[in-house]
Amino acid sequence: MKFRLSTLTATLGLSMMAATAHADVVKIAAVGPVTGPVTQYGDMVREGIMTAIEKINAEGGVDGHTFEMVTVDDACEPKQGPTSANSVVNQKIGFVVGPVCSGATLGSAPIFDEQGIVMVTPSATSPTITDGKGYNFIFRTIGRDDQQGPAAAAFIAGKKPAKVAVLHDKQSYGQGVATSTRDNLKKHGIEAVLFEGINAGESDYSSVITKLKSQGVDFVYYGGYHPELGLLLRQAREQGFNAQFMGPEGAGNADINAIAGDAVEGMLVTFPPDFSAKPENAEIAKLFKDKGRDASGAFQLTAYAATQVIVEGIKGAKSTDPEKVAEWLHANKVNTVIGELSWEKSGDLTSFAFDVFTWHKDGSKSIAK
């Protein structure tokens, strides 16, 4: 596959090649929320990147190169996507793990691709990031919402609920995964009695809970992040509404427990498989634990894998030129902590499976039955 770069891209590529020709350190930008309401997901990704880099560097690096993480904050805000991308460009960094959130990724991915920067997101799941874009430099180490939605819908259908409602936060990620779940429920013969958006950041969702109660809903799927789902759970229980709640991987982290309290017990979430529990990853899980990090979250090991993808691309291409690395990745498979990865022309994984977990009030999770 031959890539064509703009003059600006070629200039940036030459600058990065010149920089790395005289230095042993290859910088990888960790783009995601350092500030804002969902910094926890940025923390997960940075833990994965750092653990991978520490191991690679301790083993002597790759072809004389060691690696360094450079943190770039986008606050998980769509409007900050282009700003964060331009920061990476201005620092002449050729490789990115992230962005973390789909909304911010939609604004930054076009810039990364135009500028010839290899971007590997471990967590942005919206299909709109890649659909019809023709990108050459954009990759994922996580599945898309149109893979997550079917997993949620199949599980819901198996529970044979009487009435299902699907809520979302009106944002790229939340509305996207909610729409996928609703559409796949239809394939199982289930019509959602309510498909409605709520406003993220509000503190009172009693009106929507009242609506759910009045319609006799016994299963609620929510597309969005943990702050809103935590409030929905707590306020639902306070109002005596005891329906089963379910959310996507963006809703599952320990901070939801502080918001929802005991009401979080039994919440269902679609998650990447718990790669940290695989026997072949015992050594990696110990590396996390030794650093006071948790390998079992949603994005730690997909971020570790994204770092591996970049490093293996450099090794395989025998170059730190992002264009050569991207071309090599499109043509090859990479063994990672989450399995052997390969990509469609779009940069989406050729396959990825989500699991369904039950969330517990102590912050742990277990495979749902």
WOQUI-V324662 format. One record per residue. N is the residue number from 0. RES is the residue in three letters. OMEGA is omega in radians with two decimals (* if undefined). D_CENTER is the distance of its C-alpha to the mean C-alpha in Angstrom with 2 decimals. Layout:
N_RES_OMEGA_D_CENTER, N_RES_OMEGA_D_CENTER
//
This chain:
0_MET_-3.12_27.14, 1_LYS_-3.13_28.58, 2_PHE_3.04_26.62, 3_ARG_-3.11_28.46, 4_LEU_3.05_27.59, 5_SER_3.11_29.10, 6_THR_3.13_31.68, 7_LEU_3.13_29.30, 8_THR_-3.13_26.70, 9_ALA_3.13_29.47, 10_THR_3.12_30.75, 11_LEU_3.13_27.45, 12_GLY_3.12_27.16, 13_LEU_3.13_30.70, 14_SER_-3.13_30.09, 15_MET_3.11_27.18, 16_MET_3.13_29.31, 17_ALA_-3.13_32.20, 18_ALA_-3.10_30.29, 19_THR_3.13_29.02, 20_ALA_-3.09_32.47, 21_HIS_-3.12_33.99, 22_ALA_-3.13_31.35, 23_ASP_-3.01_29.77, 24_VAL_3.02_26.51, 25_VAL_-3.11_23.50, 26_LYS_3.04_21.07, 27_ILE_3.13_17.28, 28_ALA_3.02_15.72, 29_ALA_-3.05_12.80, 30_VAL_-3.12_11.73, 31_GLY_-3.07_10.17, 32_PRO_2.95_11.97, 33_VAL_3.07_15.08, 34_THR_3.12_16.90, 35_GLY_-3.00_16.46, 36_PRO_-3.10_15.71, 37_VAL_3.13_12.12, 38_THR_-3.12_12.80, 39_GLN_-3.12_11.94, 40_TYR_3.02_8.20, 41_GLY_3.10_9.62, 42_ASP_3.14_12.06, 43_MET_-3.10_9.91, 44_VAL_-3.14_8.56, 45_ARG_3.08_12.18, 46_GLU_3.13_13.68, 47_GLY_3.13_12.18, 48_ILE_-3.08_13.41, 49_MET_-3.12_16.66, 50_THR_3.10_17.47, 51_ALA_-3.12_17.15, 52_ILE_3.14_19.22, 53_GLU_-3.14_21.75, 54_LYS_-3.13_22.38, 55_ILE_3.14_22.74, 56_ASN_3.14_25.02, 57_ALA_3.14_27.01, 58_GLU_3.07_27.71, 59_GLY_3.12_29.13, 60_GLY_-3.10_26.31, 61_VAL_3.08_26.50, 62_ASP_3.12_29.64, 63_GLY_-3.13_30.74, 64_HIS_2.89_27.50, 65_THR_-2.99_25.61, 66_PHE_-3.11_22.25, 67_GLU_3.08_21.32, 68_MET_3.06_18.18, 69_VAL_-3.08_18.66, 70_THR_3.10_16.68, 71_VAL_-3.05_16.20, 72_ASP_2.98_15.50, 73_ASP_3.10_14.26, 74_ALA_-3.09_14.26, 75_CYS_-3.10_11.33, 76_GLU_3.13_14.36, 77_PRO_-3.11_14.82, 78_LYS_3.14_18.26, 79_GLN_3.11_17.19, 80_GLY_3.12_15.03, 81_PRO_3.13_18.28, 82_THR_-3.14_19.73, 83_SER_3.13_17.07, 84_ALA_3.13_17.26, 85_ASN_3.05_21.01, 86_SER_3.10_20.97, 87_VAL_3.12_19.44, 88_VAL_-3.09_22.09, 89_ASN_3.09_24.83, 90_GLN_3.11_24.11, 91_LYS_3.08_24.45, 92_ILE_-3.04_21.28, 93_GLY_-3.03_20.50, 94_PHE_-3.11_17.09, 95_VAL_2.84_13.67, 96_VAL_-3.01_10.55, 97_GLY_-0.23_8.07, 98_PRO_-3.04_8.15, 99_VAL_-3.01_5.42, 100_CYS_-3.07_6.44, 101_SER_-3.11_7.76, 102_GLY_3.12_11.24, 103_ALA_-3.13_11.57, 104_THR_3.13_10.28, 105_LEU_3.13_13.01, 106_GLY_-3.05_15.51, 107_SER_-3.07_14.79, 108_ALA_3.13_14.17, 109_PRO_3.14_17.84, 110_ILE_3.11_19.14, 111_PHE_-3.10_17.42, 112_ASP_3.13_18.71, 113_GLU_-3.10_22.10, 114_GLN_3.07_22.53, 115_GLY_3.13_21.74, 116_ILE_3.13_18.86, 117_VAL_-3.14_16.56, 118_MET_3.09_12.91, 119_VAL_3.14_10.26, 120_THR_3.11_6.59, 121_PRO_-2.94_4.74, 122_SER_-3.11_1.03, 123_ALA_-2.92_3.95, 124_THR_-3.07_5.87, 125_SER_3.09_9.21, 126_PRO_-3.08_12.06, 127_THR_3.10_13.93, 128_ILE_-3.02_12.10, 129_THR_-3.04_14.06, 130_ASP_3.06_16.71, 131_GLY_-3.05_20.12, 132_LYS_-3.12_19.17, 133_GLY_3.14_20.73, 134_TYR_3.05_18.58, 135_ASN_-2.98_19.62, 136_PHE_-3.04_17.39, 137_ILE_-3.11_13.84, 138_PHE_3.03_11.87, 139_ARG_2.91_8.66, 140_THR_3.08_8.32, 141_ILE_3.11_6.42, 142_GLY_-3.12_8.47, 143_ARG_3.12_9.08, 144_ASP_3.10_10.27, 145_ASP_2.89_13.69, 146_GLN_3.14_13.05, 147_GLN_3.14_11.63, 148_GLY_3.10_14.48, 149_PRO_3.11_17.19, 150_ALA_3.11_16.31, 151_ALA_-3.08_16.60, 152_ALA_3.14_19.70, 153_ALA_3.14_21.40, 154_PHE_3.14_21.14, 155_ILE_-3.12_22.45, 156_ALA_3.14_25.22, 157_GLY_3.13_26.26, 158_LYS_3.09_26.94, 159_LYS_3.11_29.30, 160_PRO_3.12_28.80, 161_ALA_-3.13_31.60, 162_LYS_-3.10_29.67, 163_VAL_2.99_25.95, 164_ALA_3.10_24.49, 165_VAL_3.12_21.12, 166_LEU_3.09_20.02, 167_HIS_-3.05_17.28, 168_ASP_3.08_16.81, 169_LYS_-3.12_17.91, 170_GLN_-3.00_14.81, 171_SER_-3.10_12.86, 172_TYR_-3.04_9.85, 173_GLY_-3.13_12.24, 174_GLN_3.14_15.16, 175_GLY_-3.11_13.51, 176_VAL_3.08_12.38, 177_ALA_3.13_15.70, 178_THR_3.11_17.67, 179_SER_3.13_16.43, 180_THR_3.11_17.40, 181_ARG_-3.09_20.69, 182_ASP_3.12_21.58, 183_ASN_3.01_21.06, 184_LEU_3.13_23.10, 185_LYS_3.13_25.86, 186_LYS_3.08_25.93, 187_HIS_3.12_26.78, 188_GLY_-3.11_29.47, 189_ILE_3.06_27.86, 190_GLU_3.08_28.08, 191_ALA_3.14_26.20, 192_VAL_3.12_28.99, 193_LEU_3.01_26.83, 194_PHE_-2.93_23.88, 195_GLU_3.08_23.51, 196_GLY_3.00_21.44, 197_ILE_-3.14_21.79, 198_ASN_3.11_21.61, 199_ALA_3.09_18.82, 200_GLY_3.10_20.52, 201_GLU_-3.08_23.72, 202_SER_-3.09_25.47, 203_ASP_3.12_27.41, 204_TYR_-3.06_26.24, 205_SER_-3.10_29.60, 206_SER_3.12_30.55, 207_VAL_3.09_27.73, 208_ILE_3.08_28.40, 209_THR_3.13_32.05, 210_LYS_3.12_31.28, 211_LEU_3.13_29.31, 212_LYS_-3.06_32.26, 213_SER_-3.13_34.84, 214_GLN_3.07_33.33, 215_GLY_-3.13_33.29, 216_VAL_3.08_29.54, 217_ASP_3.07_28.73, 218_PHE_-3.12_25.02, 219_VAL_2.99_22.39, 220_TYR_3.13_18.89, 221_TYR_3.06_16.84, 222_GLY_-3.12_13.87, 223_GLY_-3.04_12.37, 224_TYR_-2.98_11.66, 225_HIS_-3.08_13.84, 226_PRO_-3.12_16.68, 227_GLU_3.13_17.98, 228_LEU_3.09_17.61, 229_GLY_3.10_19.35, 230_LEU_3.10_22.14, 231_LEU_3.14_22.51, 232_LEU_-3.08_22.99, 233_ARG_-3.09_25.44, 234_GLN_3.07_27.42, 235_ALA_-3.13_27.61, 236_ARG_3.11_29.18, 237_GLU_3.14_31.45, 238_GLN_3.10_32.69, 239_GLY_3.12_33.30, 240_PHE_-2.95_30.66, 241_ASN_3.11_29.44, 242_ALA_3.03_27.31, 243_GLN_3.09_24.42, 244_PHE_3.12_21.02, 245_MET_3.10_17.70, 246_GLY_3.11_14.16, 247_PRO_-3.05_10.61, 248_GLU_3.11_8.10, 249_GLY_3.13_7.73, 250_ALA_-3.01_11.42, 251_GLY_2.90_11.80, 252_ASN_-2.98_12.85, 253_ALA_-3.11_16.44, 254_ASP_3.10_17.05, 255_ILE_3.12_17.33, 256_ASN_3.14_20.40, 257_ALA_-3.12_22.12, 258_ILE_-3.03_21.76, 259_ALA_-3.07_22.68, 260_GLY_-3.10_25.03, 261_ASP_-3.12_26.50, 262_ALA_-3.12_25.33, 263_VAL_-3.11_21.88, 264_GLU_3.11_23.64, 265_GLY_3.06_22.90, 266_MET_3.10_19.83, 267_LEU_3.09_17.83, 268_VAL_2.94_14.07, 269_THR_-3.03_12.23, 270_PHE_2.84_10.11, 271_PRO_3.08_9.48, 272_PRO_3.10_13.02, 273_ASP_-3.10_14.26, 274_PHE_-3.12_14.66, 275_SER_-3.12_16.47, 276_ALA_3.14_19.23, 277_LYS_-3.10_20.14, 278_PRO_-3.11_23.52, 279_GLU_3.12_22.75, 280_ASN_-3.10_20.10, 281_ALA_-3.14_22.63, 282_GLU_3.14_23.41, 283_ILE_3.12_19.86, 284_ALA_3.11_19.39, 285_LYS_3.09_22.70, 286_LEU_3.08_21.68, 287_PHE_-3.08_18.97, 288_LYS_-3.13_21.60, 289_ASP_3.12_24.25, 290_LYS_-3.12_22.32, 291_GLY_-3.12_21.72, 292_ARG_-3.10_18.01, 293_ASP_-3.10_16.29, 294_ALA_-2.97_14.69, 295_SER_-3.13_14.09, 296_GLY_-3.04_11.14, 297_ALA_-2.90_7.80, 298_PHE_-3.11_6.25, 299_GLN_-3.06_9.71, 300_LEU_2.99_10.73, 301_THR_3.05_7.95, 302_ALA_3.05_8.58, 303_TYR_3.14_12.19, 304_ALA_3.12_12.14, 305_ALA_3.09_10.91, 306_THR_3.08_13.86, 307_GLN_-3.13_16.05, 308_VAL_3.13_15.45, 309_ILE_-3.09_16.73, 310_VAL_3.11_19.53, 311_GLU_3.07_20.60, 312_GLY_3.09_20.65, 313_ILE_3.13_22.96, 314_LYS_-3.10_25.02, 315_GLY_3.14_25.34, 316_ALA_-3.06_26.20, 317_LYS_-3.07_28.44, 318_SER_2.99_27.39, 319_THR_3.05_25.15, 320_ASP_-3.09_25.57, 321_PRO_3.13_22.14, 322_GLU_3.14_23.90, 323_LYS_3.12_25.26, 324_VAL_3.13_22.02, 325_ALA_-3.14_20.20, 326_GLU_3.13_23.26, 327_TRP_-3.12_23.31, 328_LEU_3.13_19.71, 329_HIS_-3.04_20.51, 330_ALA_-3.00_23.60, 331_ASN_3.02_22.57, 332_LYS_-3.11_20.57, 333_VAL_3.05_18.95, 334_ASN_-3.09_19.28, 335_THR_3.11_16.46, 336_VAL_3.11_15.81, 337_ILE_3.09_13.72, 338_GLY_3.11_16.62, 339_GLU_-3.05_18.16, 340_LEU_2.96_15.91, 341_SER_-2.97_17.33, 342_TRP_2.93_16.36, 343_GLU_3.11_17.91, 344_LYS_-3.13_19.67, 345_SER_-3.03_16.88, 346_GLY_3.05_14.45, 347_ASP_3.10_12.64, 348_LEU_3.10_13.03, 349_THR_3.06_16.42, 350_SER_3.06_15.35, 351_PHE_-3.12_12.69, 352_ALA_3.03_13.65, 353_PHE_3.04_12.18, 354_ASP_3.06_14.58, 355_VAL_-3.12_16.01, 356_PHE_2.96_16.80, 357_THR_-3.12_19.35, 358_TRP_-3.09_18.61, 359_HIS_-3.04_21.64, 360_LYS_3.04_23.28, 361_ASP_3.11_23.28, 362_GLY_3.12_19.47, 363_SER_3.09_19.42, 364_LYS_3.11_18.24, 365_SER_3.13_20.07, 366_ILE_-3.11_19.85, 367_ALA_3.13_21.04, 368_LYS_*_24.38
//
